[in-house]
Amino acid sequence: MTSSENSTVKKSAEYTASDFSIFNSYANGLIERDRSYSGFRETELLRLRIKTILLAVFGGLIAFILLLFIYNLINGNSIFSGPVTARTVIEYVPVPDPTVSEVIEKQVIVEVPRYIPVEIPSKEGVVTNFNIFQSTTPPNSPGVTKIITGAKFSSSLSKVPTLQWCYGESEREISNSSATFEIANSTGWDAPVKHSMTVAQASEIGISVKTFARLFQYCQFIEGTSVIDDSPAATPIEEDGGQGVATGTAFAVNSDGYFVTNEHVVQGCSTVAVAMDGQLYPATIYSSDPKLDLAIIKASPSLAKSYIKFAPEVKTGQSVTTLGFPLTDVLGSGIKVTTGIISSMSGYEGDSTQMQFSAAIQPGNSGGPLVDQFNRLVGIATSTLVGEDFQSINFAIKAAYVQRFLGANRVNFEVSESQTQIDVPEIVEKSDEYVRLVLCEQQ
């Protein structure tokens, strides 16, 4: 090799370019890894932020529930008690309960059909419309169980019914109830209008047309144009003073001349008289009930200057006053008064229609009123236990059963809510207007 060639080689060796591709690849890898790591860190940071927010929300919800639970706990409630359901709690209390100081009986009026108008004061909360019903079991009527007659009055004072109807019930049932069919109806005092029945209708309810045609005779309609006043005339009668004359006590319950007494006072009487101002006046037995020992006698309205009103309730232990005409042959014909208390709300052998009281009574007190401190009727003296072992054990019919008896006979009466106390002398003075001596002449 010549010197010039050597020179050329040397020059070429001095300018040979270096290869940095490996370093570049390494550097690019470092950059890519750094970029990937930065993206991962950002993703992790986002997830951490979301997790922190969720934890904060959940913690706030838990705190709210705890606060709500504590609030309800303080107020006696619980948000975990579930839906509120109504349930009935039955408590059994012995009667009479020794822990209770008194037993109270509310008066209940039960009315059954009769045709004499009666006033029930609307101010006491009684509905003015007045309906009466009575049923009859028709004999020899195949397929018919009973006949029901009804009358509707515009009020309890009405003497004329606004509507009357009569219908029957058959043995056949339709929709789980006895099949009914109309027989007749009437408006006011108009004559009853009979209904007709076809063979198909009769077959449907299970009776014959012939049977239906005979049923009208069992309908009991109120007919007439006026109410007959059967009050005895207020004319004095002579007292025979002979044997067979029994005495008792009665009291007026309205201004129409209706008096109430015991049934045993007028039992078997051929004549009944009411005494007033030393004179005797005729009376008639309007209705009686031996089981209750109650009777209604009708006399002239002029014999009742006033009348007694009923108490709405009766309590054991309350003070009572008896009014009557005991032992008139010995003690005279003036009214006698005794005082005591209601001892028990049951009578002899637990009779629920009676109550026991301590005010002394004698023969002749029967039928006399038992009044409270407001001069309201709470009972009727009816009997007493006699014997060495019995003292002040007397029985009276509860006023509630007197009301039912009057309502059953459509005799009007009034209930008083008065809370004005009256002393005994004033009660006796007022009783002279409505308490009467009754004389019964035995047959």
C-alpha positions as CSV (number, residue, x, y, z in Angstrom):
1,M,0.0,0.0,0.0
2,T,1.3,3.3,-0.9
3,S,1.5,6.3,1.3
4,S,-1.3,7.9,-0.5
5,E,-3.5,5.0,0.1
6,N,-2.6,4.9,3.7
7,S,-3.5,8.4,4.0
8,T,-6.9,7.8,2.4
9,V,-7.7,5.0,4.8
10,K,-6.8,7.0,7.8
11,K,-9.1,9.8,6.7
12,S,-11.9,7.4,6.2
13,A,-11.5,6.0,9.7
14,E,-11.7,9.4,11.3
15,Y,-15.2,10.1,10.0
16,T,-17.0,6.8,10.5
17,A,-20.5,7.5,12.2
18,S,-21.4,5.9,15.6
19,D,-24.5,3.6,15.9
20,F,-26.7,4.7,18.9
21,S,-29.8,2.7,18.0
22,I,-29.5,0.5,21.0
23,F,-29.4,3.5,23.3
24,N,-32.2,5.1,21.5
25,S,-34.3,2.0,22.0
26,Y,-33.5,1.9,25.6
27,A,-34.4,5.5,26.0
28,N,-37.6,5.1,24.2
29,G,-38.5,2.2,26.5
30,L,-37.8,4.3,29.5
31,I,-40.0,7.0,28.2
32,E,-42.8,4.5,27.4
33,R,-42.6,2.9,30.8
34,D,-42.7,6.3,32.4
35,R,-45.8,7.3,30.4
36,S,-47.5,4.0,31.3
37,Y,-46.6,4.4,34.9
38,S,-48.0,8.0,34.9
39,G,-51.3,6.7,33.4
40,F,-51.5,4.0,36.0
41,R,-50.9,6.5,38.8
42,E,-53.7,8.8,37.5
43,T,-56.1,5.8,37.3
44,E,-55.3,4.7,40.8
45,L,-55.6,8.3,42.0
46,L,-59.2,8.5,40.4
47,R,-60.2,5.2,41.9
48,L,-59.0,6.4,45.3
49,R,-61.0,9.6,45.0
50,I,-64.2,7.7,44.1
51,K,-63.7,5.3,46.9
52,T,-63.2,8.1,49.4
53,I,-66.4,9.8,48.2
54,L,-68.4,6.5,48.5
55,L,-67.1,5.9,52.0
56,A,-68.0,9.5,53.0
57,V,-71.6,9.0,51.6
58,F,-72.0,5.7,53.3
59,G,-70.7,7.0,56.6
60,G,-73.1,9.9,56.4
61,L,-76.0,7.5,55.8
62,I,-75.0,5.4,58.8
63,A,-74.8,8.5,61.0
64,F,-78.3,9.6,59.8
65,I,-79.8,6.2,60.6
66,L,-78.2,6.2,64.0
67,L,-79.5,9.7,64.8
68,L,-83.0,8.7,63.5
69,F,-82.9,5.6,65.7
70,I,-81.9,7.5,68.8
71,Y,-84.6,10.2,68.1
72,N,-87.4,7.5,67.8
73,L,-86.0,5.7,70.8
74,I,-86.3,8.8,72.9
75,N,-89.9,9.4,71.7
76,G,-90.9,5.8,72.4
77,N,-91.0,4.7,68.8
78,S,-88.8,2.4,66.7
79,I,-88.1,2.7,63.0
80,F,-87.6,-1.1,63.1
81,S,-90.9,-2.0,64.6
82,G,-92.5,-2.7,61.2
83,P,-95.9,-1.6,60.0
84,V,-98.4,-0.6,62.7
85,T,-101.3,-3.0,63.0
86,A,-104.4,-2.5,65.1
87,R,-105.3,-5.2,67.5
88,T,-108.0,-5.7,70.1
89,V,-107.0,-6.0,73.7
90,I,-109.5,-7.9,75.8
91,E,-109.4,-7.3,79.5
92,Y,-111.5,-9.5,81.8
93,V,-112.7,-7.7,84.9
94,P,-114.7,-9.5,87.6
95,V,-118.2,-8.1,88.1
96,P,-118.6,-6.6,90.6
97,D,-115.0,-5.6,90.7
98,P,-113.9,-5.1,94.4
99,T,-111.5,-2.4,93.1
100,V,-114.3,-0.4,91.6
101,S,-116.4,1.7,94.0
102,E,-119.7,1.6,92.1
103,V,-121.6,-0.3,89.4
104,I,-123.5,1.9,86.9
105,E,-126.4,0.7,84.8
106,K,-127.6,2.7,81.8
107,Q,-131.3,2.7,81.0
108,V,-132.2,1.0,77.8
109,I,-135.5,1.4,76.1
110,V,-136.9,-1.5,74.1
111,E,-140.1,-1.0,72.1
112,V,-142.4,-3.7,70.7
113,P,-145.7,-3.3,68.8
114,R,-148.7,-1.7,70.3
115,Y,-151.1,0.8,68.8
116,I,-151.5,3.6,71.4
117,P,-149.3,6.6,70.4
118,V,-146.4,7.3,72.7
119,E,-144.1,10.3,72.9
120,I,-140.4,9.7,73.2
121,P,-138.8,13.2,73.5
122,S,-136.5,13.9,70.6
123,K,-134.3,16.1,72.8
124,E,-133.0,13.0,74.5
125,G,-131.5,11.9,71.2
126,V,-134.2,9.5,70.1
127,V,-135.0,9.3,66.4
128,T,-138.4,10.8,65.7
129,N,-139.5,8.3,63.0
130,F,-141.3,5.5,64.8
131,N,-141.9,2.0,63.3
132,I,-143.7,-0.9,64.8
133,F,-143.8,-4.6,63.7
134,Q,-145.6,-7.7,64.8
135,S,-145.5,-11.2,63.3
136,T,-148.1,-14.0,63.1
137,T,-147.6,-17.7,62.3
138,P,-150.4,-18.6,60.0
139,P,-151.9,-22.0,60.7
140,N,-152.4,-24.5,57.9
141,S,-150.4,-22.5,55.4
142,P,-147.9,-24.8,53.7
143,G,-144.6,-23.2,52.8
144,V,-145.3,-20.0,54.8
145,T,-143.3,-19.5,58.0
146,K,-144.8,-16.2,59.3
147,I,-146.6,-13.0,58.4
148,I,-145.1,-9.6,59.3
149,T,-147.3,-6.5,59.7
150,G,-145.7,-3.1,60.2
151,A,-146.7,0.5,60.6
152,K,-144.6,3.7,60.2
153,F,-145.5,6.9,62.1
154,S,-144.0,10.3,61.3
155,S,-143.2,10.7,65.0
156,S,-143.9,8.9,68.2
157,L,-146.8,11.4,68.8
158,S,-148.6,10.6,65.6
159,K,-152.1,9.0,66.0
160,V,-152.3,8.1,62.3
161,P,-149.6,5.9,60.6
162,T,-148.2,7.3,57.4
163,L,-147.7,3.8,55.9
164,Q,-148.7,0.2,56.8
165,W,-147.5,-3.0,55.2
166,C,-148.0,-6.7,55.4
167,Y,-145.6,-9.3,53.9
168,G,-144.9,-13.0,54.3
169,E,-141.8,-15.2,54.6
170,S,-141.7,-18.6,52.9
171,E,-139.7,-21.7,53.9
172,R,-137.8,-21.5,50.6
173,E,-134.5,-19.5,50.8
174,I,-133.2,-17.2,48.1
175,S,-129.6,-16.0,48.4
176,N,-129.3,-17.5,51.8
177,S,-132.3,-15.7,53.2
178,S,-136.0,-16.5,53.5
179,A,-138.0,-15.5,50.4
180,T,-140.4,-12.7,51.2
181,F,-143.6,-11.6,49.3
182,E,-145.9,-8.7,49.7
183,I,-149.5,-9.3,50.7
184,A,-151.0,-5.8,51.3
185,N,-150.2,-2.2,52.2
186,S,-152.1,0.9,53.3
187,T,-151.5,4.6,53.4
188,G,-152.8,6.6,56.4
189,W,-156.3,5.4,57.3
190,D,-156.9,4.2,53.7
191,A,-158.2,0.7,53.4
192,P,-155.5,-1.9,52.8
193,V,-154.8,-2.7,49.2
194,K,-154.2,-6.4,48.5
195,H,-151.5,-7.6,46.2
196,S,-151.9,-10.4,43.7
197,M,-149.7,-13.3,42.8
198,T,-149.3,-15.3,39.7
199,V,-148.8,-19.1,39.5
200,A,-145.2,-18.6,38.4
201,Q,-144.5,-16.2,41.3
202,A,-146.1,-18.6,43.8
203,S,-144.1,-21.5,42.4
204,E,-140.9,-19.5,42.7
205,I,-141.3,-18.9,46.4
206,G,-142.6,-22.3,47.1
207,I,-146.3,-21.7,48.0
208,S,-149.6,-22.1,46.1
209,V,-151.9,-19.3,44.8
210,K,-154.7,-20.7,47.0
211,T,-152.5,-20.4,50.1
212,F,-151.5,-16.9,49.2
213,A,-155.2,-15.9,48.8
214,R,-155.9,-16.9,52.4
215,L,-153.0,-15.0,54.0
216,F,-154.6,-11.5,54.0
217,Q,-156.7,-12.5,57.0
218,Y,-153.5,-12.7,59.1
219,C,-152.4,-9.2,58.3
220,Q,-153.2,-6.9,61.3
221,F,-153.8,-3.4,60.0
222,I,-154.6,-0.4,62.2
223,E,-157.9,0.9,61.0
224,G,-160.2,3.8,62.0
225,T,-160.5,7.5,61.8
226,S,-159.7,8.5,65.4
227,V,-158.2,7.3,68.6
228,I,-160.8,6.4,71.2
229,D,-160.3,8.1,74.6
230,D,-161.0,5.3,77.1
231,S,-160.0,7.4,80.1
232,P,-162.5,6.9,83.0
233,A,-164.5,10.0,83.9
234,A,-163.1,12.0,86.9
235,T,-166.2,11.4,88.9
236,P,-165.8,10.4,92.6
237,I,-167.1,7.0,93.7
238,E,-168.1,5.8,97.1
239,E,-165.7,3.7,99.2
240,D,-167.6,0.7,100.6
241,G,-165.1,0.2,103.4
242,G,-165.9,-3.5,103.4
243,Q,-163.7,-6.6,103.2
244,G,-161.7,-7.5,100.1
245,V,-160.3,-4.1,99.5
246,A,-156.5,-4.0,99.1
247,T,-154.3,-0.9,98.8
248,G,-151.1,0.0,97.1
249,T,-149.3,2.9,95.5
250,A,-149.2,4.2,91.9
251,F,-147.5,7.2,90.2
252,A,-148.2,9.1,87.0
253,V,-145.7,8.8,84.1
254,N,-147.3,11.3,81.8
255,S,-150.0,13.9,81.6
256,D,-152.4,11.5,79.9
257,G,-153.6,9.7,83.0
258,Y,-151.3,6.7,82.8
259,F,-150.2,5.4,86.2
260,V,-147.7,2.6,87.0
261,T,-147.9,0.2,89.9
262,N,-147.1,-3.4,90.8
263,E,-149.1,-6.2,89.1
264,H,-149.8,-7.8,92.4
265,V,-151.5,-4.6,93.6
266,V,-154.3,-4.9,91.0
267,Q,-154.2,-8.7,90.5
268,G,-157.8,-10.1,90.5
269,C,-159.4,-6.8,91.0
270,S,-163.1,-6.4,90.0
271,T,-162.8,-2.6,90.3
272,V,-159.8,-0.3,90.6
273,A,-159.9,3.2,92.1
274,V,-157.4,6.1,92.5
275,A,-157.6,8.4,95.5
276,M,-156.9,12.1,95.4
277,D,-157.9,14.8,97.9
278,G,-160.0,12.3,100.0
279,Q,-162.0,11.2,96.9
280,L,-161.9,8.0,94.9
281,Y,-161.9,8.0,91.1
282,P,-162.4,5.0,88.8
283,A,-159.5,3.5,86.9
284,T,-159.0,0.6,84.5
285,I,-156.2,-1.9,84.2
286,Y,-154.5,-0.9,80.9
287,S,-151.8,-3.6,80.8
288,S,-150.0,-5.9,83.2
289,D,-147.0,-8.3,83.4
290,P,-147.0,-10.8,86.2
291,K,-143.4,-11.8,85.5
292,L,-142.1,-8.3,85.9
293,D,-144.7,-7.5,88.5
294,L,-145.7,-4.3,86.6
295,A,-149.1,-2.9,85.7
296,I,-150.3,0.2,84.0
297,I,-153.7,1.7,85.1
298,K,-155.6,4.3,83.1
299,A,-157.4,7.1,85.0
300,S,-158.5,10.6,84.2
301,P,-155.6,12.9,83.2
302,S,-156.9,15.4,85.8
303,L,-155.7,13.1,88.5
304,A,-152.1,13.8,87.5
305,K,-151.2,17.4,88.3
306,S,-147.6,16.4,87.3
307,Y,-145.7,13.3,86.5
308,I,-142.4,11.7,87.3
309,K,-139.4,11.5,84.9
310,F,-136.9,8.7,84.7
311,A,-133.2,8.9,85.7
312,P,-130.8,8.0,82.8
313,E,-128.6,5.8,85.1
314,V,-128.6,4.0,88.4
315,K,-125.6,3.6,90.7
316,T,-124.9,1.4,93.7
317,G,-124.5,3.4,96.9
318,Q,-126.5,6.4,95.8
319,S,-129.2,7.8,98.1
320,V,-132.8,7.0,97.3
321,T,-136.2,8.0,98.8
322,T,-139.3,5.8,98.8
323,L,-142.8,7.3,98.5
324,G,-146.0,5.4,99.2
325,F,-149.1,4.7,101.3
326,P,-148.2,1.8,103.7
327,L,-150.6,0.4,106.3
328,T,-153.3,3.0,105.6
329,D,-155.6,1.4,108.2
330,V,-153.1,2.0,110.9
331,L,-151.0,4.9,109.7
332,G,-153.6,6.9,107.9
333,S,-154.0,7.8,104.2
334,G,-151.2,10.4,104.1
335,I,-148.1,9.7,102.0
336,K,-145.2,8.2,103.8
337,V,-141.5,8.7,103.0
338,T,-138.3,6.7,103.9
339,T,-134.7,7.1,102.8
340,G,-131.8,4.7,102.2
341,I,-129.3,3.7,99.6
342,I,-129.0,1.3,96.6
343,S,-127.4,-1.7,98.2
344,S,-127.0,-4.0,95.1
345,M,-127.8,-4.0,91.4
346,S,-129.5,-7.4,91.7
347,G,-132.6,-8.6,93.5
348,Y,-133.8,-11.7,95.2
349,E,-131.7,-14.8,94.1
350,G,-129.8,-12.6,91.7
351,D,-132.8,-11.3,89.7
352,S,-131.3,-8.9,87.2
353,T,-134.6,-7.0,86.7
354,Q,-134.5,-5.9,90.4
355,M,-132.2,-4.1,92.7
356,Q,-131.8,-4.1,96.5
357,F,-132.2,-1.0,98.6
358,S,-132.1,-0.2,102.4
359,A,-135.1,2.2,102.8
360,A,-137.7,0.6,104.9
361,I,-141.0,-0.3,103.2
362,Q,-144.3,-1.9,104.5
363,P,-147.4,-3.4,102.9
364,G,-149.0,-0.6,100.9
365,N,-145.6,0.7,99.6
366,S,-145.9,-1.8,96.7
367,G,-145.9,0.1,93.4
368,G,-144.5,3.3,95.0
369,P,-141.6,5.2,93.2
370,L,-138.0,5.0,94.3
371,V,-136.4,8.4,93.4
372,D,-132.9,9.7,93.5
373,Q,-131.6,13.0,94.9
374,F,-132.7,14.8,91.7
375,N,-136.3,13.5,92.1
376,R,-136.0,11.1,89.1
377,L,-137.3,7.6,89.1
378,V,-134.8,4.8,89.6
379,G,-137.1,2.0,90.6
380,I,-140.5,0.7,91.9
381,A,-140.8,-0.8,95.4
382,T,-142.0,-4.3,95.0
383,S,-141.1,-6.6,97.9
384,T,-139.1,-7.1,101.1
385,L,-137.6,-10.1,103.0
386,V,-139.3,-10.7,106.2
387,G,-137.8,-12.6,109.2
388,E,-135.6,-12.3,112.2
389,D,-132.5,-12.7,110.1
390,F,-133.5,-10.0,107.6
391,Q,-133.3,-6.3,108.2
392,S,-133.7,-3.6,105.6
393,I,-133.5,-6.0,102.7
394,N,-136.0,-4.6,100.2
395,F,-136.3,-5.0,96.4
396,A,-137.3,-2.6,93.6
397,I,-137.9,-3.2,89.9
398,K,-135.2,-1.3,88.0
399,A,-136.4,1.8,86.1
400,A,-134.9,0.4,82.9
401,Y,-137.5,-2.5,82.9
402,V,-140.3,0.0,83.6
403,Q,-139.2,1.9,80.5
404,R,-139.3,-1.2,78.5
405,F,-142.7,-2.1,79.7
406,L,-144.1,1.3,78.9
407,G,-142.4,1.3,75.5
408,A,-143.9,-2.1,74.8
409,N,-147.3,-0.7,75.5
410,R,-146.6,2.6,73.7
411,V,-147.2,4.7,76.8
412,N,-145.1,7.9,76.7
413,F,-142.6,8.9,79.4
414,E,-139.7,11.2,79.7
415,V,-136.0,10.9,80.8
416,S,-134.5,13.7,82.8
417,E,-130.9,14.9,82.7
418,S,-131.5,17.3,85.5
419,Q,-128.5,17.8,87.9
420,T,-130.4,20.0,90.4
421,Q,-130.5,18.3,93.8
422,I,-133.7,18.5,95.8
423,D,-134.0,17.9,99.5
424,V,-136.3,15.3,100.9
425,P,-139.1,17.6,102.1
426,E,-139.3,19.2,98.6
427,I,-139.4,15.7,97.1
428,V,-142.3,14.8,99.3
429,E,-144.1,18.0,98.5
430,K,-143.8,17.5,94.8
431,S,-144.9,13.8,95.1
432,D,-148.4,15.0,96.1
433,E,-148.9,15.9,92.4
434,Y,-148.3,12.5,90.9
435,V,-148.2,9.7,93.6
436,R,-151.6,8.2,94.3
437,L,-153.2,5.7,96.6
438,V,-154.7,2.8,94.7
439,L,-157.6,0.7,96.0
440,C,-158.4,-2.7,94.6
441,E,-161.7,-4.4,95.3
442,Q,-161.3,-8.1,95.1
443,Q,-163.7,-10.4,93.3
